[in-house]
Amino acid sequence: MRSSWKRPDTPGNIVIVAFILVQCLDGALTYVGVTNWGLAAEANPVVGWTMSVMGIGLGLMTVKLVAVGLGIWLHLCQFHGIVAILTIFCLFVAVLPWVFVFRVLWVPAG
């Protein structure tokens, strides 16, 4: 009798976890940036429009949940390379620019 259990796809699982973490980090940094400097601080027009229509928190959460959902769908379809490329892309065009902005512009209160 054949078992229906198959070996987990460890590299694919690592990639999707990294993708989700990068999306969460981008969401957190975007939220802090937009609440401090306004919607004009958001470079992505789709994200900016969604936040302007739905509010910062709900709009950003909606966009990030859609992104994570699509990433999970790609993962389930075994497109791990695409998920890896999207993870690296988001890291370099979304997370690192926010880190740079905070490092240069952030003035802590007090």
N, C-alpha and C positions, 0 to 999 in steps of 0.2 A: 504494500500500500504506500502510495506517495504522500509525502507530507506537503501541505499547502504553505508551510513556512518557508520563506526564502531569506537568504542572508541580507542584513540591512545594508543599504548603499551608504557607507560611512562618508566618503567624500561628498556625495550629494547632500547628505544631512548636514555636514559641516558648512557647506555653501549656503543652504537655506537659513540656517541659524545665523550665519554672518550677515546675510541679506536682511533678516528681520532686525538684528541688532543695529545695523547701519540705518535702517529706516527709523527705528526708535530714537537713535541719537540725532538724526537729522530733524525729526519732529520736535524733540526737546530743545535743540539749539534754535530752530526756527521760531518756536513759541517764545523763547526768551528774547530773541532778537526783535521779533515783531512787536512784542509788548513794550520793549524799551525804545525802539526807533520808528515804530509805525509800519503800516503795510507796505510802504515804499521800500523797506529793507528787503522784502522778498523779491528775488530775481525771477522766479518762475511765474509767468502771468496766469497760468491755470490755477496754481495754488493761491496766488494773491486774490484772484477773482472769487475763488471758492470761499476764502476766509472773509472777503468783503461781503459776500451774500449771506453766509451762514454764521458768521462770527468767527473770531480767531480760533477758539478752542474746538468748536464743532467742525468748522471747515477744515482745519488742519488734521483733525482726527479722521475725518471722512476720507481725505486724500491719502493719508498714510494707510488706512485700512484697505482701501482699494489697491494701493501699491503692494501691500503685503499679500493680499488675496491673489493678485495676479502672479506674484512671485511664487506662492505656494502652488498655484495651478501649473506654472512652468515646471516646478520641482516634481509634481506628481506625473507630469507628462515626460519626465526624464530629460528635460532640457537644462541640465545642470551647468553646462558651459555658458548658456545665455544668462542664467541667474548669477553666475560668478562675474561675468562682464558687467552686468547691471550693478552688482555690489561695488565693484571697483569704480565704476563710473560715478555712482552716487557718493562714494567716499571722496573722490577728487573734485567733483563739481558742486557738491552740496555741503558735506560735513567740513572738509578742510577750509573752504572759504569762510564759513561761520567761525571756525576756530581762529582764523586770521583776523577777522573783524573783531572778535571779542578780545583778542590779544592786543590789538592796536587801539580800539576805541573804548573798551570797557573801563569805566571809572566806578569803582565800588563806592557804595554809599557809606557815609560815616567818616 
